């Protein structure tokens, strides 16, 4: 199979060769087989071999205890690095770079939108206006979907009229509906917007691709004033800047004081996970809002036929450049919305759907496996390392919370009278509860750091509500076990089962509401 062919695969049916299609289809089943196999194995073996399962559960708890302590250390280091970088004067740092002129670097900001309100779009653009980076070096692309309707095209034109003088260029693109081979969503819209800005602005003005960074942001992404200066510094000081993506840390603070408790826990957990991944840069891939060099963006091609476009662009580039590509961790924040809807149950449903969409990243597993088989230039060591990381990540996402909080009692329930009178049976709940108690240090670290990352409480909020909100931000972490199961394991298993059975997920746009 030719190189460019396997880069464009989104699912098994895209492959014409029957043997390769069957192989890719098997790879699609692996995440579900591993996760369901673990859960059913614990269930069945708790009945047949309760002693062995009890030992496995104790070892698993110890493994996760050390893992939590390891992650907590990374979390704290990442937090303090962020605090330092958020206070640094990055324009001053840029002026210290003598080898390159930072003023040559342009930033293209693509904002894909679908039926979001004018208020949400303008709030994000306002943060670009307030950026310290020279506006004559910023090109904004407001990427509208044709399927959203003419009202939203008119809304985009009103916004463009308001802000066009604030930036070097302000372009509106309208992504056509029902393009064959595409999945309607952020990825296809972003890819179309990229092609349009290349043709209508970049190529016409003959701006060198090496001097352009393309930031693909969610429409609710708000940047802090020094973000583009910080991003430019990382780009200019990177050893191989073209062969890297640049990943900031997302926080979900735009509406944090209005969001539900479980939305805050889920969103803050995502922030901390990304903070941990920044500390393990060899395992880092692109996620949500990120930046890509224009040369890579145009040469590799932004994906149009997948749900998880933010990670797929990384893996496309990694395979295209034979492993000579990486994600550079930027210890700087961008702010987005926590999930919020009109009522509690709608919010819970939307949170589940968003987590399931993110968990659909398990579709990267067959893509990477198949790509690694076809690309002989990437070293075996790197292939094994990446595969272990992604398999372990999605397996843990689907199974860890269930194993820790629900299935640890199965050997006692199903093990029979003989096992229940054993010393191991007596000590199993004691040992697991003690291990889980010690592991609460991780939750405590998260609780403390979460309060330190919060924006000020809105002044128009009544005093008793301000007090209540501040107290719940710390106490909300007692719901972590439930949240990890309902909005962690459940949507992850849902996504893996869909992939395993060939019921592929389409792109679902998270509802954006502000109160």
C-alpha positions as CSV (number, residue, x, y, z in Angstrom):
1,X,0.0,0.0,0.0
2,X,1.3,3.5,-0.9
3,X,2.2,5.8,1.9
4,X,-0.4,8.4,1.1
5,X,-3.1,5.8,1.0
6,X,-2.8,4.6,4.6
7,X,-2.5,8.2,5.9
8,X,-6.1,8.9,4.6
9,X,-7.8,5.8,6.3
10,X,-10.6,6.6,8.7
11,X,-12.1,3.1,9.0
12,X,-11.7,-0.5,7.7
13,X,-14.1,0.0,4.8
14,X,-11.8,2.6,3.3
15,X,-9.3,-0.2,2.4
16,X,-9.8,-2.0,-0.9
17,X,-7.5,-4.9,-0.4
18,X,-9.6,-7.7,1.4
19,X,-6.7,-9.0,3.6
20,X,-5.6,-5.5,4.7
21,X,-9.3,-4.6,5.3
22,X,-9.7,-7.6,7.5
23,X,-6.5,-6.8,9.4
24,X,-7.6,-3.2,10.0
25,X,-11.0,-4.5,11.1
26,X,-9.2,-6.7,13.7
27,X,-7.2,-3.8,14.9
28,X,-10.5,-1.9,15.4
29,X,-11.6,-4.6,17.7
30,X,-8.5,-4.6,20.0
31,X,-9.5,-1.8,22.4
32,X,-12.9,-3.3,23.1
33,X,-11.5,-6.8,23.4
34,X,-8.9,-5.7,25.9
35,X,-11.3,-3.7,28.1
36,X,-14.3,-6.1,28.0
37,X,-12.0,-9.0,28.3
38,X,-10.5,-7.6,31.5
39,X,-13.9,-6.9,33.0
40,X,-15.5,-10.2,32.0
41,X,-12.3,-12.0,33.0
42,X,-12.5,-10.5,36.5
43,X,-16.2,-11.5,36.7
44,X,-15.7,-15.1,35.6
45,X,-12.4,-15.7,37.3
46,X,-13.8,-14.3,40.6
47,X,-16.1,-17.3,40.6
48,X,-13.6,-19.9,39.3
49,X,-10.3,-18.7,40.8
50,X,-11.2,-16.2,43.5
51,X,-7.8,-16.3,45.2
52,X,-5.9,-15.5,42.1
53,X,-8.3,-12.6,41.2
54,X,-8.0,-11.3,44.8
55,X,-4.2,-11.2,44.4
56,X,-4.6,-9.5,41.0
57,X,-6.9,-6.8,42.5
58,X,-4.5,-6.1,45.4
59,X,-1.6,-5.8,42.9
60,X,-3.7,-3.6,40.6
61,X,-4.5,-1.3,43.6
62,X,-0.8,-1.1,44.5
63,X,0.0,-0.4,40.8
64,X,-2.6,2.5,40.8
65,X,-1.4,3.8,44.1
66,X,2.1,4.3,42.7
67,X,0.7,5.6,39.5
68,X,-1.4,8.2,41.3
69,X,1.6,9.3,43.3
70,X,3.7,9.5,40.2
71,X,1.0,11.5,38.4
72,X,0.5,13.8,41.3
73,X,4.2,14.7,41.3
74,X,4.0,15.5,37.6
75,X,0.8,17.5,38.2
76,X,2.5,19.7,40.8
77,X,5.6,20.3,38.7
78,X,3.4,21.1,35.7
79,X,1.3,23.5,37.8
80,X,4.3,25.5,39.0
81,X,5.8,25.6,35.5
82,X,2.5,27.1,34.3
83,X,2.4,29.7,37.1
84,X,6.0,30.8,36.1
85,X,5.2,31.0,32.4
86,X,1.9,32.8,32.9
87,X,3.8,35.6,34.7
88,X,6.7,35.8,32.2
89,X,7.1,38.7,29.7
90,X,7.3,36.7,26.5
91,X,7.7,39.7,24.2
92,X,10.8,40.5,26.2
93,X,12.0,36.9,25.9
94,X,11.5,37.1,22.1
95,X,13.7,40.1,21.9
96,X,16.5,38.1,23.4
97,X,16.5,35.7,20.4
98,X,19.3,37.0,18.1
99,X,19.4,34.3,15.5
100,X,15.9,34.9,14.1
101,X,13.5,37.9,13.8
102,X,10.4,37.1,15.7
103,X,8.5,39.8,13.9
104,X,8.6,37.7,10.7
105,X,6.2,35.1,12.3
106,X,2.6,35.2,11.4
107,X,-0.3,33.5,13.2
108,X,-3.3,32.1,11.5
109,X,-6.1,31.5,13.9
110,X,-8.9,29.2,12.6
111,X,-12.1,29.4,14.6
112,X,-14.6,26.7,13.3
113,X,-18.1,27.5,14.4
114,X,-21.5,25.7,14.1
115,X,-24.6,27.5,15.4
116,X,-22.7,29.2,18.3
117,X,-24.1,32.5,19.5
118,X,-22.6,35.9,18.5
119,X,-21.7,36.4,22.1
120,X,-19.6,33.3,22.4
121,X,-17.7,34.0,19.1
122,X,-17.1,37.6,20.0
123,X,-15.8,36.8,23.5
124,X,-13.1,34.6,21.9
125,X,-12.2,37.1,19.3
126,X,-11.9,39.9,21.9
127,X,-9.2,37.9,23.6
128,X,-7.3,37.9,20.3
129,X,-7.7,41.7,20.1
130,X,-6.3,42.1,23.6
131,X,-3.3,39.9,22.8
132,X,0.1,41.6,23.2
133,X,1.4,40.1,19.9
134,X,1.3,42.6,17.0
135,X,-2.1,42.4,15.3
136,X,-0.6,43.1,11.9
137,X,0.9,39.5,12.2
138,X,-2.4,37.8,13.1
139,X,-4.8,36.4,10.5
140,X,-8.2,35.3,11.8
141,X,-10.4,32.8,9.9
142,X,-14.0,32.4,11.0
143,X,-15.0,29.1,9.6
144,X,-18.8,28.8,9.2
145,X,-20.7,25.6,8.2
146,X,-23.1,25.9,5.3
147,X,-25.4,23.4,7.0
148,X,-25.9,25.9,9.9
149,X,-27.9,28.1,7.6
150,X,-27.8,31.6,6.2
151,X,-28.5,33.3,9.5
152,X,-25.1,32.2,10.8
153,X,-23.4,33.3,7.6
154,X,-25.0,36.7,8.1
155,X,-23.9,36.7,11.8
156,X,-20.3,35.9,10.6
157,X,-20.3,38.9,8.3
158,X,-21.5,41.2,11.1
159,X,-18.6,39.9,13.3
160,X,-16.1,40.3,10.4
161,X,-17.3,43.9,9.8
162,X,-16.7,44.7,13.5
163,X,-13.3,43.1,13.8
164,X,-11.7,43.2,10.4
165,X,-9.7,46.4,11.1
166,X,-8.3,44.8,14.3
167,X,-6.1,42.2,12.5
168,X,-3.9,41.9,9.4
169,X,-6.6,39.9,7.7
170,X,-10.0,38.6,8.7
171,X,-11.4,35.9,6.5
172,X,-14.9,34.2,6.5
173,X,-15.1,30.7,5.0
174,X,-18.2,28.7,4.4
175,X,-17.6,25.0,4.5
176,X,-20.0,23.3,1.9
177,X,-22.3,20.6,3.2
178,X,-22.3,16.9,2.1
179,X,-18.8,16.7,0.6
180,X,-18.2,13.1,-0.4
181,X,-15.7,11.3,1.9
182,X,-15.9,13.9,4.7
183,X,-17.4,13.7,8.2
184,X,-19.3,16.9,9.0
185,X,-17.5,18.5,12.0
186,X,-14.6,20.5,13.2
187,X,-12.0,18.6,11.2
188,X,-13.5,19.0,7.8
189,X,-14.4,22.6,8.5
190,X,-10.9,23.4,9.7
191,X,-9.3,21.7,6.6
192,X,-11.5,23.7,4.3
193,X,-10.7,26.9,6.1
194,X,-7.0,26.1,5.8
195,X,-7.2,25.6,2.1
196,X,-9.1,28.8,1.7
197,X,-6.7,31.0,3.7
198,X,-3.8,29.4,1.8
199,X,-5.3,30.3,-1.6
200,X,-6.8,33.7,-0.8
201,X,-4.3,35.2,1.6
202,X,-1.0,33.3,2.2
203,X,-0.1,32.4,-1.4
204,X,-1.3,35.7,-2.8
205,X,0.9,37.7,-0.3
206,X,3.7,35.1,-0.8
207,X,4.2,34.7,3.0
208,X,6.8,31.8,3.5
209,X,5.1,28.8,5.1
210,X,8.1,28.5,7.5
211,X,7.0,31.9,9.0
212,X,3.4,30.9,9.7
213,X,1.9,29.0,12.7
214,X,-1.7,27.8,12.3
215,X,-3.7,27.6,15.5
216,X,-6.8,25.5,15.3
217,X,-9.0,26.6,18.2
218,X,-12.4,25.5,19.5
219,X,-14.8,28.4,19.0
220,X,-15.0,28.9,22.8
221,X,-11.2,29.1,23.2
222,X,-10.0,32.3,24.9
223,X,-6.3,33.1,24.9
224,X,-4.4,35.0,27.5
225,X,-2.5,38.2,26.5
226,X,0.9,36.6,26.1
227,X,-0.1,33.4,24.4
228,X,1.1,34.1,20.9
229,X,4.3,35.6,22.1
230,X,4.9,32.5,24.2
231,X,4.0,30.2,21.2
232,X,6.4,32.1,19.0
233,X,9.2,31.7,21.5
234,X,8.7,28.0,21.6
235,X,8.6,27.8,17.8
236,X,11.8,29.8,17.3
237,X,13.7,28.0,20.0
238,X,12.7,24.5,19.0
239,X,15.4,22.4,17.3
240,X,13.3,21.2,14.5
241,X,10.4,23.7,14.5
242,X,8.7,22.6,11.3
243,X,8.5,19.0,12.6
244,X,6.5,19.7,15.7
245,X,3.1,20.7,16.9
246,X,2.6,23.0,19.9
247,X,0.3,22.1,22.7
248,X,-0.9,24.5,25.4
249,X,-2.8,23.4,28.5
250,X,-6.6,23.8,28.4
251,X,-8.5,25.0,31.4
252,X,-12.3,25.2,31.4
253,X,-12.8,28.4,33.2
254,X,-14.9,30.5,30.9
255,X,-18.1,29.4,32.7
256,X,-16.7,27.5,35.6
257,X,-18.7,29.4,38.3
258,X,-22.0,28.5,36.5
259,X,-21.2,24.9,35.7
260,X,-22.5,21.8,37.5
261,X,-20.3,20.0,40.1
262,X,-19.7,17.0,37.9
263,X,-18.9,19.2,34.9
264,X,-16.3,21.0,36.9
265,X,-14.7,17.7,38.1
266,X,-14.6,16.3,34.6
267,X,-13.2,19.4,33.0
268,X,-10.6,20.0,35.8
269,X,-9.6,16.3,35.6
270,X,-9.0,16.8,31.8
271,X,-6.8,19.9,32.6
272,X,-4.7,17.9,35.1
273,X,-4.3,15.0,32.8
274,X,-3.0,17.3,30.1
275,X,-0.7,18.9,32.6
276,X,0.6,15.5,33.5
277,X,1.1,14.6,29.8
278,X,3.1,17.9,29.3
279,X,5.6,16.5,31.8
280,X,5.9,13.3,29.7
281,X,6.5,15.0,26.4
282,X,7.6,11.8,24.7
283,X,4.0,10.6,25.2
284,X,2.3,13.9,24.3
285,X,0.0,14.3,21.2
286,X,-2.1,17.2,20.1
287,X,-5.4,17.7,21.9
288,X,-8.3,20.3,21.4
289,X,-6.8,23.7,20.7
290,X,-3.2,23.5,19.4
291,X,-0.9,25.0,16.8
292,X,0.8,23.5,13.7
293,X,3.5,24.9,11.4
294,X,1.8,26.0,8.1
295,X,4.3,23.9,6.1
296,X,3.2,20.7,7.9
297,X,-0.5,21.7,7.9
298,X,-0.5,22.1,4.1
299,X,2.0,19.3,3.3
300,X,0.4,16.6,5.5
301,X,-3.2,17.8,5.0
302,X,-5.6,18.4,7.9
303,X,-7.9,15.3,8.3
304,X,-11.5,15.6,7.0
305,X,-12.9,12.1,7.6
306,X,-12.4,11.5,11.3
307,X,-14.0,12.6,14.6
308,X,-10.7,13.0,16.6
309,X,-9.1,15.4,14.1
310,X,-6.9,17.1,16.9
311,X,-5.0,13.9,17.5
312,X,-5.2,12.6,13.9
313,X,-3.2,15.5,12.5
314,X,-0.4,14.6,14.9
315,X,-0.4,10.9,13.9
316,X,-0.6,11.8,10.1
317,X,2.4,14.0,10.5
318,X,4.3,11.4,12.6
319,X,3.7,8.8,10.0
320,X,4.3,11.1,7.1
321,X,7.7,12.2,8.5
322,X,8.7,8.7,9.4
323,X,8.6,9.3,13.2
324,X,10.5,12.6,12.9
325,X,7.7,14.6,14.5
326,X,6.7,15.5,18.1
327,X,4.3,17.6,20.2
328,X,6.0,20.4,22.1
329,X,4.5,21.0,25.5
330,X,3.7,24.7,26.1
331,X,3.3,25.5,29.7
332,X,0.7,28.2,29.0
333,X,-3.0,28.2,29.4
334,X,-5.9,28.6,27.0
335,X,-9.4,28.8,28.5
336,X,-12.6,27.0,27.2
337,X,-16.1,26.2,28.4
338,X,-17.1,23.5,30.8
339,X,-20.1,21.6,29.6
340,X,-23.3,23.4,30.5
341,X,-26.9,23.1,29.2
342,X,-30.4,24.4,30.0
343,X,-30.9,22.0,32.9
344,X,-29.1,19.4,35.0
345,X,-30.1,16.3,33.0
346,X,-29.3,17.9,29.6
347,X,-26.0,18.9,31.0
348,X,-25.3,15.4,32.2
349,X,-26.3,14.0,28.8
350,X,-24.1,16.5,27.0
351,X,-21.2,15.7,29.3
352,X,-21.5,12.0,28.6
353,X,-21.6,12.7,24.8
354,X,-18.6,14.9,24.9
355,X,-16.6,12.3,26.9
356,X,-17.7,9.6,24.4
357,X,-16.5,11.8,21.5
358,X,-13.2,12.3,23.2
359,X,-13.0,8.5,24.0
360,X,-13.5,7.9,20.3
361,X,-9.8,8.7,20.1
362,X,-9.5,4.9,20.5
363,X,-10.0,4.9,16.7
364,X,-6.4,6.1,16.6
365,X,-5.3,2.7,17.8
366,X,-6.0,0.7,14.6
367,X,-4.8,3.7,12.5
368,X,-1.5,3.7,14.3
369,X,-1.1,-0.1,14.2
370,X,-1.8,-0.2,10.5
371,X,0.4,2.8,9.9
372,X,3.3,1.2,11.8
373,X,3.0,-2.0,9.8
374,X,3.3,0.0,6.5
375,X,6.0,2.4,7.6
376,X,9.3,0.5,7.9
377,X,11.4,3.6,8.7
378,X,10.1,4.2,12.2
379,X,12.2,2.3,14.8
380,X,10.6,-0.7,16.5
381,X,11.4,0.9,19.9
382,X,9.4,4.0,19.1
383,X,6.5,1.9,17.7
384,X,6.3,-0.3,20.8
385,X,6.5,2.8,23.1
386,X,3.7,4.7,21.4
387,X,1.5,1.6,21.1
388,X,1.9,0.8,24.8
389,X,1.1,4.4,25.8
390,X,-2.1,4.6,23.7
391,X,-3.3,1.1,24.5
392,X,-2.7,1.6,28.3
393,X,-4.4,5.0,28.2
394,X,-7.6,3.8,26.7
395,X,-7.7,0.5,28.6
396,X,-7.2,2.4,31.9
397,X,-9.9,4.9,30.9
398,X,-12.4,2.2,30.3
399,X,-11.6,-0.2,33.2
400,X,-9.6,1.4,36.0
401,X,-12.5,3.1,37.9
402,X,-14.6,0.0,37.7
403,X,-11.8,-2.3,38.9
404,X,-11.0,0.1,41.8
405,X,-14.4,1.0,43.0
406,X,-16.8,-1.8,42.0
407,X,-15.2,-5.1,41.0
408,X,-12.8,-5.4,44.0
409,X,-15.5,-7.2,46.0
410,X,-16.3,-9.8,43.4
411,X,-14.1,-12.6,44.7
412,X,-15.9,-12.3,48.1
413,X,-19.3,-12.3,46.5
414,X,-18.7,-15.0,43.9
415,X,-15.8,-16.9,45.5
416,X,-17.8,-19.4,47.5
417,X,-17.7,-20.5,51.1
418,X,-14.2,-22.0,50.9
419,X,-12.6,-18.7,49.8
420,X,-14.7,-16.6,52.2
421,X,-13.2,-18.4,55.1
422,X,-9.7,-17.8,54.0
423,X,-7.2,-15.3,55.3
424,X,-7.0,-13.7,51.9
425,X,-10.8,-13.1,51.8
426,X,-10.7,-11.4,55.2
427,X,-7.8,-9.2,54.2
428,X,-8.9,-8.3,50.7
429,X,-11.3,-5.4,51.7
430,X,-9.0,-4.2,54.4
431,X,-6.0,-4.0,52.1
432,X,-7.9,-2.4,49.2
433,X,-9.6,0.2,51.4
434,X,-6.2,1.1,53.0
435,X,-4.6,1.4,49.6
436,X,-7.4,3.6,48.3
437,X,-7.2,5.7,51.4
438,X,-3.5,6.4,50.8
439,X,-4.3,7.2,47.2
440,X,-6.6,9.9,48.3
441,X,-3.5,12.1,48.4
442,X,-3.9,12.4,44.6
443,X,-7.4,13.6,45.0
444,X,-6.2,16.1,47.7
445,X,-3.5,17.5,45.3
446,X,-6.2,17.9,42.6
447,X,-8.6,19.6,45.0
448,X,-5.9,22.1,46.1
449,X,-4.6,22.8,42.7
450,X,-8.1,23.2,41.2
451,X,-8.8,26.1,43.6
452,X,-5.5,27.7,42.7
453,X,-6.4,27.7,38.9
454,X,-9.8,29.3,39.3
455,X,-10.6,32.8,37.9
456,X,-12.2,35.4,40.3
457,X,-15.8,34.8,41.2
458,X,-18.0,37.2,39.2
459,X,-18.7,40.4,41.2
460,X,-22.4,40.4,40.3
461,X,-22.9,37.1,42.1
462,X,-24.5,37.4,45.6
463,X,-22.2,37.0,48.5
464,X,-23.7,33.7,49.8
465,X,-23.5,32.2,46.3
466,X,-19.9,33.2,46.1
467,X,-19.2,31.5,49.4
468,X,-21.1,28.4,48.4
469,X,-19.4,28.2,45.0
470,X,-15.9,28.5,46.5
471,X,-16.7,25.8,49.1
472,X,-18.1,23.4,46.5
473,X,-15.0,23.7,44.3
474,X,-13.0,22.0,47.0
475,X,-15.7,19.6,48.2
476,X,-16.7,18.5,44.7
477,X,-13.8,16.0,44.6
478,X,-15.7,13.6,46.9
479,X,-17.8,12.8,43.8
480,X,-14.7,11.8,41.9
481,X,-15.3,8.0,42.1
482,X,-18.8,8.4,40.7
483,X,-17.7,10.8,38.1
484,X,-14.9,8.5,36.9
485,X,-17.4,5.7,36.4
486,X,-20.3,7.6,34.9
487,X,-18.3,10.1,32.8
488,X,-15.1,8.1,32.4
489,X,-15.5,4.3,32.2
490,X,-19.0,4.3,30.7
491,X,-18.5,6.6,27.7
492,X,-15.1,5.0,27.1
493,X,-16.5,1.5,27.0
494,X,-19.4,2.9,24.8
495,X,-16.9,4.2,22.3
496,X,-14.8,1.0,22.3
497,X,-17.8,-1.2,21.8
498,X,-19.0,0.9,18.9
499,X,-15.6,0.7,17.3
500,X,-15.4,-3.0,17.9
501,X,-18.9,-3.7,16.4
502,X,-18.4,-1.3,13.5
503,X,-21.0,1.2,14.6
504,X,-18.8,4.3,13.9
505,X,-19.4,7.5,15.7
506,X,-20.1,10.8,13.9
507,X,-19.0,14.2,15.1
508,X,-21.2,15.6,17.9
509,X,-21.0,19.4,18.5
510,X,-21.1,20.2,22.2
511,X,-23.8,22.7,23.0
512,X,-22.5,26.1,24.2
513,X,-24.6,28.0,26.7
514,X,-23.7,30.8,29.0
515,X,-25.7,31.8,32.1
